[in-house]
Amino acid sequence: MSELVLVTRRLFLRPPEVGDVAAFAPLIGDFDVARNLSRAPHPYPESAGHEFVERSVQTRAAGTDFTYAILRKSDDAFLGCCGVHLKEGNVEFGYWLGKPFWGRGYATESARRLVAYAFDELGVACLIAGWFHDNPASGRVLEKLGCVPNGAEQRDCLARGHAVYCHNVKLDREGFERAMP
């Protein structure tokens, strides 16, 4: 099976490759990025990047996780990652961007394409996601996609070394379609 590349107006989304590690390790290694993610360590060594790529290949083959590198079309710059994965019987999606790329609409653009892929190609009926209470920008991205509140919990954050209050959301196809621009 050939690897699927997802395309938006400004971006390419493709499975991460070993050659990406040198570009993404410094981006996700920024504490301001890692603190908004559950499973990213801080500091972030390149060895963690290699493990991440290897794991993404294995979980894609198993059909449990579909991770994508986010690349800008104009210059092939590595911006971040997004993905969908099975979590406790649900399908969760998430994303991160390197700090130099914040505030430009890339998170919304890539997440919108990822969600469409989950609904259209993977046949997912409903997605879940979460955002830490002190990351309202991520909450705004999820709201733009049509996500609705679905409770809250304390969620572990590896970079911070403790659990953080997390707003949970859910998204079905109808809500997503209503939110489309």
Buried (B, 14 or more C-beta within 10 A) or exposed (E): EEEEEBEBEBBBBBBBEEEBBEBBBBBBBBBEBBBBBBEBBBEBEEEBBEEBBEEBBEBBEEEEBBBBBBBBEEEEEBBBBBBBBBEEEEBBBBBBBBEEBBEEEBBBBBBBBBBBBBBEEEEBEBBBBBBBEEBEEBBEBBBBBBBEEBEEEEBEBBBBEEEBEBBBBBBBBEBBEEBEE
